[in-house]
Amino acid sequence: MPGVLRDVFRAVTRASAALDRGVVRVMEHRMAGPAARKDAVIPEDAHRRLVALADRYRDDTLGLPSRFFPAPRRPELRARPIGAAFGGTVTELTWASGYRPFLPEYKDEHHRWVENHTAHARRYARAGGGAGGAPRPVMVLLHGWGGGAWWLEERAFAVGYWVARGFDVVVFQLPFHGERAPAGVGRGPRSGALFPSANVVRTNEAFGQAIWDLRGLALALYAEGAPAVGAMGMSLGGYTTALWSTIDPTLAFAVAMIPAVDMSDLMWRHGEDSPARRRAAATGVSSALLAEVFAVHAPTTRPCLTPHAHRMIVAGHGDRITPPDQAERLRAHWGDCAIHWFPGGHLAQIGRGDAFRAVRRHLAAAGFGAPSPHPKSTR
């Protein structure tokens, strides 16, 4: 890399990292919830409670994922056309989640969040399908923490780019995000306030629900004739994509972008200066103990079931929210799969266009989507 370009690359990386560090402070406060208050009390037996929780999640769930991630029945999707975009149709999809919590004592709280019981997605499709009217592969897009607004995800993922290059696209809202966020608790700018959070049981159960709903969605899409259903997710969505790939052998491809990989490490690291973390540490809570509690859904707990050539990671050198070591951990777990680095950070994703083009080429080589629209084109 020439010296001038190297200097520009470094400047972009530093600026992106500075922006991310500023946002981390806001994230810490929102995710900590009531525990962040200076007068909040951390139970003296917090360590004992977490050890007990880790044992319950570990019992026959790490080696037998069907206990925590049982296979759902195919749901009945309710489809409502809502307009046109990107040369095709836009359809709102909703279906009853039907998820049942793993821990019986969480059932009352689970039923309390009524809005979260309905799964929401939007499908962007070209009329007539692909070449010769053949069905097109479906790319399920999974947003990051605090996301889920349709207008935002259309732009963040460049939905039109993928529709134009041979994919039908489905944007899925994760539990407690977007339309699934309870009124008065997580709507609008507070989307995702309940997941993930310092409430480790709700966090674990929400990952269970996310995979349940996604597998149900995939079953419905395959039943409608989709030749392949794969996923690309950013941040929290990257974590969920990687998790999905360890549970569902029908997931055709998995692209984890700026992925979170170790939830306990990130929560502990980003809360380094918080009173809540200091109080928790004083009771014997540690990152290692949280990792045991979260192991039931960690993407590195089980092997990836998606074919090696169909996996890819995208990461930012300037990312300070899900730092580069998170992507490197996933790459090692995924057997040194393809990875693309861009100079930007988590929020200022400078170089994202090149990253999407790299993903398109990788998926095209694996047999998904349309080839380059023009000879010798890399767009």
Kinemage of the C-alpha trace (Angstrom):
@kinemage 1
@onewidth
@group {chain A} dominant
@subgroup {mainchain}
@vectorlist {calphas} color= white
{ca met a 1} P 0.000 0.000 0.000
{ca pro a 2} L 1.513 3.372 -1.032
{ca gly a 3} L 2.453 5.697 1.827
{ca val a 4} L -0.290 8.288 1.182
{ca leu a 5} L -3.008 5.635 1.029
{ca arg a 6} L -1.623 4.027 4.166
{ca asp a 7} L -1.852 7.344 6.018
{ca val a 8} L -5.435 7.875 4.835
{ca phe a 9} L -6.332 4.333 5.875
{ca arg a 10} L -4.908 4.919 9.361
{ca ala a 11} L -6.668 8.283 9.715
{ca val a 12} L -10.011 6.725 8.757
{ca thr a 13} L -9.469 3.907 11.227
{ca arg a 14} L -8.616 6.312 14.075
{ca ala a 15} L -11.613 8.561 13.370
{ca ser a 16} L -13.992 5.596 13.168
{ca ala a 17} L -12.624 4.171 16.404
{ca ala a 18} L -13.129 7.502 18.208
{ca leu a 19} L -16.781 7.637 17.110
{ca asp a 20} L -17.366 4.083 18.283
{ca arg a 21} L -15.834 4.764 21.702
{ca gly a 22} L -18.211 7.675 22.228
{ca val a 23} L -21.245 5.566 21.402
{ca val a 24} L -20.094 2.751 23.698
{ca arg a 25} L -20.873 4.974 26.691
{ca val a 26} L -24.479 5.340 25.580
{ca met a 27} L -24.752 1.603 24.966
{ca glu a 28} L -23.411 0.784 28.419
{ca his a 29} L -26.116 2.854 30.092
{ca arg a 30} L -28.970 1.467 27.982
{ca met a 31} L -27.939 -2.168 28.289
{ca ala a 32} L -27.274 -1.978 32.016
{ca gly a 33} L -30.800 -0.697 32.727
{ca pro a 34} L -31.730 -0.243 36.414
{ca ala a 35} L -28.453 -1.898 37.464
{ca ala a 36} L -26.643 1.218 36.266
{ca arg a 37} L -28.132 3.414 38.980
{ca lys a 38} L -25.616 4.439 41.598
{ca asp a 39} L -27.897 3.195 44.350
{ca ala a 40} L -28.803 -0.079 42.631
{ca val a 41} L -28.160 -3.151 44.747
{ca ile a 42} L -26.332 -6.153 43.336
{ca pro a 43} L -27.450 -9.220 45.351
{ca glu a 44} L -24.719 -10.550 47.605
{ca asp a 45} L -25.448 -14.023 46.276
{ca ala a 46} L -25.163 -12.940 42.624
{ca his a 47} L -22.222 -15.296 42.129
{ca arg a 48} L -24.173 -18.265 43.489
{ca arg a 49} L -27.191 -17.444 41.358
{ca leu a 50} L -25.120 -17.252 38.165
{ca val a 51} L -23.347 -20.524 38.954
{ca ala a 52} L -26.732 -22.182 39.371
{ca leu a 53} L -27.967 -20.657 36.112
{ca ala a 54} L -24.862 -21.840 34.257
{ca asp a 55} L -25.490 -25.375 35.508
{ca arg a 56} L -29.093 -25.326 34.307
{ca tyr a 57} L -28.199 -24.022 30.854
{ca arg a 58} L -25.301 -26.466 30.614
{ca asp a 59} L -27.325 -29.554 31.534
{ca asp a 60} L -27.734 -31.517 28.290
{ca thr a 61} L -27.948 -28.322 26.201
{ca leu a 62} L -24.384 -27.744 25.035
{ca gly a 63} L -23.942 -31.166 23.474
{ca leu a 64} L -27.630 -31.566 22.605
{ca pro a 65} L -28.710 -28.165 21.248
{ca ser a 66} L -32.217 -29.459 20.503
{ca arg a 67} L -33.026 -29.073 24.208
{ca phe a 68} L -32.503 -25.322 24.184
{ca phe a 69} L -33.141 -24.894 20.451
{ca pro a 70} L -35.968 -27.329 19.609
{ca ala a 71} L -37.056 -27.543 15.984
{ca pro a 72} L -40.165 -25.410 15.378
{ca arg a 73} L -43.148 -26.274 13.251
{ca arg a 74} L -43.566 -24.357 10.032
{ca pro a 75} L -45.554 -21.213 10.899
{ca glu a 76} L -48.316 -19.719 8.817
{ca leu a 77} L -46.963 -16.488 7.387
{ca arg a 78} L -49.430 -13.661 7.017
{ca ala a 79} L -48.386 -11.700 3.923
{ca arg a 80} L -49.601 -8.160 3.213
{ca pro a 81} L -48.367 -6.308 0.102
{ca ile a 82} L -47.325 -2.803 1.073
{ca gly a 83} L -45.833 -1.364 -2.112
{ca ala a 84} L -42.977 -1.556 -4.557
{ca ala a 85} L -39.253 -0.820 -4.348
{ca phe a 86} L -35.997 -1.732 -6.063
{ca gly a 87} L -37.793 -2.982 -9.159
{ca gly a 88} L -39.972 -5.439 -7.277
{ca thr a 89} L -42.585 -5.880 -4.587
{ca val a 90} L -42.429 -5.287 -0.845
{ca thr a 91} L -44.476 -7.550 1.393
{ca glu a 92} L -44.976 -7.379 5.134
{ca leu a 93} L -44.690 -10.778 6.812
{ca thr a 94} L -45.981 -11.540 10.299
{ca trp a 95} L -46.439 -14.802 12.161
{ca ala a 96} L -47.086 -16.042 15.669
{ca ser a 97} L -43.787 -16.737 17.384
{ca gly a 98} L -45.012 -19.626 19.512
{ca tyr a 99} L -41.723 -19.735 21.411
{ca arg a 100} L -41.805 -21.383 24.832
{ca pro a 101} L -39.119 -20.383 27.352
{ca phe a 102} L -36.514 -22.939 28.360
{ca leu a 103} L -36.691 -21.931 32.032
{ca pro a 104} L -40.208 -22.410 33.446
{ca glu a 105} L -39.816 -19.488 35.850
{ca tyr a 106} L -39.342 -17.107 32.914
{ca lys a 107} L -42.766 -17.906 31.441
{ca asp a 108} L -44.628 -15.159 33.290
{ca glu a 109} L -42.231 -12.458 32.133
{ca his a 110} L -42.192 -13.882 28.604
{ca his a 111} L -45.984 -13.699 28.345
{ca arg a 112} L -45.897 -10.155 29.705
{ca trp a 113} L -44.224 -8.819 26.546
{ca val a 114} L -47.212 -9.188 24.217
{ca glu a 115} L -45.727 -7.285 21.266
{ca asn a 116} L -42.781 -9.662 21.181
{ca his a 117} L -45.052 -12.671 20.568
{ca thr a 118} L -45.500 -11.681 16.911
{ca ala a 119} L -42.547 -12.002 14.534
{ca his a 120} L -42.127 -9.329 11.847
{ca ala a 121} L -40.222 -9.238 8.577
{ca arg a 122} L -40.320 -7.541 5.185
{ca arg a 123} L -39.711 -9.346 1.930
{ca tyr a 124} L -38.304 -7.628 -1.156
{ca ala a 125} L -38.784 -9.728 -4.304
{ca arg a 126} L -38.624 -9.430 -8.055
{ca ala a 127} L -41.786 -10.401 -9.898
{ca gly a 128} L -41.304 -13.567 -11.909
{ca gly a 129} L -38.254 -14.686 -9.937
{ca gly a 130} L -34.864 -15.133 -11.563
{ca ala a 131} L -33.758 -16.145 -15.048
{ca gly a 132} L -36.480 -18.130 -16.775
{ca gly a 133} L -38.817 -17.506 -13.855
{ca ala a 134} L -36.776 -19.718 -11.517
{ca pro a 135} L -37.094 -19.017 -7.779
{ca arg a 136} L -34.283 -16.908 -6.346
{ca pro a 137} L -32.231 -17.635 -3.233
{ca val a 138} L -33.376 -15.721 -0.168
{ca met a 139} L -30.987 -13.594 1.883
{ca val a 140} L -32.272 -13.011 5.424
{ca leu a 141} L -30.809 -9.809 6.878
{ca leu a 142} L -30.334 -9.473 10.647
{ca his a 143} L -29.822 -6.003 12.096
{ca gly a 144} L -27.673 -4.850 14.974
{ca trp a 145} L -28.614 -3.916 18.520
{ca gly a 146} L -31.048 -0.986 18.639
{ca gly a 147} L -31.926 -1.405 14.948
{ca gly a 148} L -34.864 -2.916 13.122
{ca ala a 149} L -36.475 0.214 11.624
{ca trp a 150} L -37.329 -0.712 8.039
{ca trp a 151} L -36.049 2.502 6.447
{ca leu a 152} L -32.768 2.207 8.345
{ca glu a 153} L -32.095 -1.426 7.484
{ca glu a 154} L -32.915 -0.869 3.803
{ca arg a 155} L -30.004 1.567 3.717
{ca ala a 156} L -27.644 -0.155 6.139
{ca phe a 157} L -27.759 -3.385 4.149
{ca ala a 158} L -28.197 -1.798 0.691
{ca val a 159} L -31.256 -3.977 0.080
{ca gly a 160} L -31.624 -2.779 -3.519
{ca tyr a 161} L -28.091 -3.960 -4.295
{ca trp a 162} L -28.940 -7.543 -3.336
{ca val a 163} L -32.327 -7.533 -5.075
{ca ala a 164} L -30.582 -6.419 -8.271
{ca arg a 165} L -28.021 -9.188 -7.961
{ca gly a 166} L -30.190 -12.235 -7.872
{ca phe a 167} L -31.562 -12.438 -4.326
{ca asp a 168} L -34.939 -12.075 -2.749
{ca val a 169} L -34.307 -10.258 0.539
{ca val a 170} L -36.066 -10.660 3.863
{ca val a 171} L -35.320 -8.136 6.624
{ca phe a 172} L -36.131 -9.735 9.988
{ca gln a 173} L -36.711 -7.930 13.284
{ca leu a 174} L -34.986 -9.543 16.256
{ca pro a 175} L -36.862 -10.029 19.544
{ca phe a 176} L -37.610 -6.798 21.455
{ca his a 177} L -36.663 -4.690 18.421
{ca gly a 178} L -38.732 -2.617 16.022
{ca glu a 179} L -42.384 -3.699 16.012
{ca arg a 180} L -41.535 -6.299 18.661
{ca ala a 181} L -40.435 -3.720 21.219
{ca pro a 182} L -43.041 -3.211 23.968
{ca ala a 183} L -44.796 0.140 23.853
{ca gly a 184} L -43.333 2.554 26.362
{ca val a 185} L -40.256 0.391 26.940
{ca gly a 186} L -38.412 -0.188 23.712
{ca arg a 187} L -40.082 1.638 20.842
{ca gly a 188} L -38.360 4.139 18.565
{ca pro a 189} L -34.927 5.186 19.782
{ca arg a 190} L -35.189 2.654 22.623
{ca ser a 191} L -35.608 -0.315 20.301
{ca gly a 192} L -33.639 -3.191 21.787
{ca ala a 193} L -33.560 -1.769 25.309
{ca leu a 194} L -34.640 -5.169 26.669
{ca phe a 195} L -32.323 -7.397 24.617
{ca pro a 196} L -29.509 -7.979 25.112
{ca ser a 197} L -29.283 -6.529 28.597
{ca ala a 198} L -27.973 -7.116 32.114
{ca asn a 199} L -30.949 -9.452 32.593
{ca val a 200} L -29.082 -12.625 31.625
{ca val a 201} L -32.162 -14.888 31.659
{ca arg a 202} L -34.107 -12.618 29.302
{ca thr a 203} L -31.018 -12.312 27.112
{ca asn a 204} L -30.621 -16.079 26.860
{ca glu a 205} L -34.304 -16.705 26.224
{ca ala a 206} L -34.407 -13.999 23.540
{ca phe a 207} L -31.612 -15.743 21.638
{ca gly a 208} L -33.620 -18.942 21.929
{ca gln a 209} L -36.644 -17.137 20.544
{ca ala a 210} L -34.661 -15.516 17.725
{ca ile a 211} L -33.440 -18.891 16.453
{ca trp a 212} L -36.909 -20.434 16.868
{ca asp a 213} L -38.489 -17.656 14.776
{ca leu a 214} L -35.737 -17.698 12.146
{ca arg a 215} L -35.914 -21.454 11.671
{ca gly a 216} L -39.679 -21.198 11.337
{ca leu a 217} L -39.255 -18.443 8.738
{ca ala a 218} L -36.779 -20.589 6.788
{ca leu a 219} L -39.182 -23.552 6.836
{ca ala a 220} L -41.923 -21.339 5.394
{ca leu a 221} L -39.631 -19.896 2.716
{ca tyr a 222} L -38.451 -23.337 1.654
{ca ala a 223} L -42.077 -24.539 1.543
{ca glu a 224} L -42.852 -21.639 -0.819
{ca gly a 225} L -40.137 -22.850 -3.185
{ca ala a 226} L -37.012 -20.936 -2.185
{ca pro a 227} L -34.000 -22.901 -3.513
{ca ala a 228} L -31.780 -21.632 -0.685
{ca val a 229} L -32.131 -19.551 2.461
{ca gly a 230} L -29.026 -17.901 3.894
{ca ala a 231} L -28.286 -15.058 6.277
{ca met a 232} L -26.178 -11.935 6.606
{ca gly a 233} L -26.153 -10.049 9.895
{ca met a 234} L -24.415 -7.041 11.402
{ca ser a 235} L -23.168 -6.812 14.994
{ca leu a 236} L -25.863 -8.464 17.140
{ca gly a 237} L -27.225 -9.771 13.853
{ca gly a 238} L -23.774 -11.156 13.042
{ca tyr a 239} L -23.785 -12.981 16.374
{ca thr a 240} L -27.252 -14.357 15.612
{ca thr a 241} L -26.203 -15.388 12.101
{ca ala a 242} L -23.217 -17.270 13.478
{ca leu a 243} L -25.403 -18.890 16.140
{ca trp a 244} L -28.030 -19.890 13.563
{ca ser a 245} L -25.303 -21.590 11.508
{ca thr a 246} L -24.480 -23.885 14.460
{ca ile a 247} L -28.088 -25.039 14.911
{ca asp a 248} L -29.676 -25.306 11.468
{ca pro a 249} L -28.033 -27.459 8.757
{ca thr a 250} L -30.432 -26.024 6.154
{ca leu a 251} L -28.872 -22.539 6.409
{ca ala a 252} L -27.326 -22.251 2.955
{ca phe a 253} L -24.828 -19.449 3.625
{ca ala a 254} L -23.748 -17.338 6.582
{ca val a 255} L -22.148 -13.891 6.414
{ca ala a 256} L -21.253 -12.337 9.763
{ca met a 257} L -20.501 -8.613 9.465
{ca ile a 258} L -18.801 -6.671 12.283
{ca pro a 259} L -19.910 -9.591 14.455
{ca ala a 260} L -20.215 -9.836 18.191
{ca val a 261} L -18.915 -13.272 19.170
{ca asp a 262} L -18.279 -13.290 22.925
{ca met a 263} L -21.189 -11.534 24.629
{ca ser a 264} L -19.750 -11.826 28.137
{ca asp a 265} L -16.410 -10.364 27.083
{ca leu a 266} L -18.076 -7.404 25.384
{ca met a 267} L -20.401 -6.649 28.306
{ca trp a 268} L -17.543 -6.902 30.775
{ca arg a 269} L -15.118 -4.912 28.640
{ca his a 270} L -17.517 -2.099 27.800
{ca gly a 271} L -18.662 -1.837 31.409
{ca glu a 272} L -15.104 -1.566 32.730
{ca asp a 273} L -15.594 1.817 34.386
{ca ser a 274} L -19.208 1.380 35.503
{ca pro a 275} L -20.303 1.218 39.155
{ca ala a 276} L -22.489 -1.785 38.276
{ca arg a 277} L -19.502 -3.803 37.122
{ca arg a 278} L -17.493 -2.897 40.213
{ca arg a 279} L -20.355 -3.966 42.473
{ca ala a 280} L -20.806 -7.195 40.521
{ca ala a 281} L -17.088 -7.977 40.688
{ca ala a 282} L -17.177 -7.435 44.442
{ca thr a 283} L -19.714 -10.265 44.735
{ca gly a 284} L -17.473 -12.649 42.756
{ca val a 285} L -19.063 -12.201 39.318
{ca ser a 286} L -16.559 -12.331 36.456
{ca ser a 287} L -16.433 -12.374 32.684
{ca ala a 288} L -15.610 -16.084 32.826
{ca leu a 289} L -18.728 -16.802 34.869
{ca leu a 290} L -20.905 -14.800 32.476
{ca ala a 291} L -19.356 -16.773 29.610
{ca glu a 292} L -20.571 -19.983 31.249
{ca val a 293} L -24.104 -18.588 31.486
{ca phe a 294} L -24.033 -17.408 27.851
{ca ala a 295} L -22.340 -20.543 26.482
{ca val a 296} L -25.720 -22.031 25.590
{ca his a 297} L -26.022 -19.560 22.688
{ca ala a 298} L -22.399 -18.537 22.040
{ca pro a 299} L -21.540 -19.019 18.336
{ca thr a 300} L -18.271 -20.726 19.301
{ca thr a 301} L -19.880 -23.378 21.544
{ca arg a 302} L -20.768 -25.695 18.667
{ca pro a 303} L -19.376 -26.333 15.166
{ca cys a 304} L -20.729 -24.364 12.222
{ca leu a 305} L -23.034 -26.509 10.068
{ca thr a 306} L -22.943 -24.240 7.013
{ca pro a 307} L -20.471 -25.462 4.355
{ca his a 308} L -17.026 -23.884 4.725
{ca ala a 309} L -17.083 -22.259 1.291
{ca his a 310} L -20.424 -20.649 2.132
{ca arg a 311} L -19.152 -18.784 5.213
{ca met a 312} L -17.717 -15.282 5.257
{ca ile a 313} L -16.827 -12.601 7.799
{ca val a 314} L -16.663 -8.834 7.267
{ca ala a 315} L -14.875 -6.731 9.890
{ca gly a 316} L -13.687 -3.166 10.455
{ca his a 317} L -10.165 -2.262 11.531
{ca gly a 318} L -11.543 0.752 13.414
{ca asp a 319} L -14.368 -1.082 15.155
{ca arg a 320} L -14.371 -0.455 18.905
{ca ile a 321} L -17.865 -1.768 19.668
{ca thr a 322} L -17.240 -5.299 18.393
{ca pro a 323} L -13.452 -5.004 18.075
{ca pro a 324} L -11.403 -6.904 15.478
{ca asp a 325} L -10.507 -9.669 17.946
{ca gln a 326} L -14.181 -10.722 17.913
{ca ala a 327} L -14.042 -11.339 14.159
{ca glu a 328} L -10.731 -13.147 14.507
{ca arg a 329} L -12.220 -15.488 17.120
{ca leu a 330} L -15.078 -16.363 14.830
{ca arg a 331} L -12.753 -16.865 11.876
{ca ala a 332} L -10.641 -19.307 13.893
{ca his a 333} L -13.797 -21.170 14.923
{ca trp a 334} L -15.022 -21.196 11.328
{ca gly a 335} L -11.792 -22.781 10.093
{ca asp a 336} L -10.037 -19.723 8.652
{ca cys a 337} L -12.941 -18.942 6.337
{ca ala a 338} L -13.005 -15.997 3.936
{ca ile a 339} L -12.762 -12.589 5.603
{ca his a 340} L -12.865 -9.035 4.255
{ca trp a 341} L -11.506 -6.089 6.226
{ca phe a 342} L -12.568 -2.468 5.697
{ca pro a 343} L -10.882 0.576 7.286
{ca gly a 344} L -13.943 2.007 9.008
{ca gly a 345} L -15.563 1.265 12.316
{ca his a 346} L -18.816 -0.104 13.654
{ca leu a 347} L -20.856 3.015 12.897
{ca ala a 348} L -18.776 4.849 10.303
{ca gln a 349} L -18.495 1.850 7.988
{ca ile a 350} L -16.131 3.489 5.519
{ca gly a 351} L -15.407 0.890 2.877
{ca arg a 352} L -18.764 -0.887 3.274
{ca gly a 353} L -19.436 -0.731 -0.475
{ca asp a 354} L -16.266 -2.660 -1.215
{ca ala a 355} L -17.223 -5.119 1.529
{ca phe a 356} L -20.628 -5.789 -0.009
{ca arg a 357} L -19.027 -6.321 -3.408
{ca ala a 358} L -16.619 -8.812 -1.831
{ca val a 359} L -19.559 -10.647 -0.262
{ca arg a 360} L -21.387 -10.712 -3.597
{ca arg a 361} L -18.371 -12.219 -5.363
{ca his a 362} L -17.926 -14.791 -2.612
{ca leu a 363} L -21.575 -15.859 -2.697
{ca ala a 364} L -21.597 -15.933 -6.507
{ca ala a 365} L -18.583 -18.251 -6.451
{ca ala a 366} L -20.536 -20.487 -4.056
{ca gly a 367} L -23.474 -20.566 -6.471
{ca phe a 368} L -25.787 -17.958 -4.929
{ca gly a 369} L -27.143 -14.879 -6.653
{ca ala a 370} L -26.456 -13.557 -10.110
{ca pro a 371} L -22.993 -13.251 -11.620
{ca ser a 372} L -21.504 -9.806 -12.123
{ca pro a 373} L -23.985 -7.697 -14.138
{ca his a 374} L -21.324 -6.684 -16.613
{ca pro a 375} L -18.258 -8.520 -17.937
{ca lys a 376} L -15.151 -7.716 -15.884
{ca ser a 377} L -17.275 -5.745 -13.431
{ca thr a 378} L -16.560 -5.935 -9.695
{ca arg a 379} L -19.678 -4.048 -8.716
